């Protein structure tokens, strides 16, 4: 025969609290057990550096230096992405593929003696090209947006403020 007991919220709260504490103790024991297995993804041990092979020619070194200079400078990168006819994702893939290669090539004494210091030349020429309005041989496109002397944006802002504020004050 079943015994009818009245519902007691305090008993239910104690039961739930004890179950949650039991769950926390189990979860923390599992975390301690597996803590030594997990390594950070950004650590050098987790992703060993793959040595970059020397470029076949000085033209490859020059190309890598030019694209890496564009990739590592935010102004040049934005101008390149805006002006590229490939689209944003393919253009980003080009820049991101070449930029990790520069560090190994930049400090290679034999390569710099053979080809000249293309990374230093790339920095100077990228600055000169940016001043002339080009990046990687492309004319830099204007950024879309509202011109600073255009009055349409402030007028629209005031209109939208009136539309949203007036009904709220009338309530």
QUIRA-V228443 format. One record per backbone hydrogen bond with DSSP energy under -1.0 kcal/mol. NH is the residue of the N-H (numbers start at 1). CO is the residue of the C=O. Records with the same first field share a line. If there is no record, write none. Layout:
NH=CO / CO
This chain:
12=8
13=9
14=10
15=11
16=12
17=13
18=14
19=15
20=16
21=17
22=18
23=19
24=20
25=21
26=22
27=23
28=24
29=25
30=26
31=27
32=28
33=29
34=30
38=34
47=43
61=57
62=58
63=59
64=60
65=61
66=62
67=63
68=64
69=65
70=66
71=67
72=68
77=73
78=74
79=75
80=76
81=77
82=78
83=79
84=80
91=87
92=88
93=89
94=90
95=91
96=92
97=93
98=94
99=95
101=98
105=101
106=102
107=103
108=105
112=108
113=109
114=110
115=111
116=112
118=116
121=117
122=118
123=119
124=120
125=121
126=122
127=123
128=124
129=125
130=126
131=127
132=128
134=129
135=138
138=135
140=133
150=147
155=151
156=152
157=153
158=154
159=155
160=156
161=157
162=158
163=159
164=160
165=161
166=162
169=165
170=166
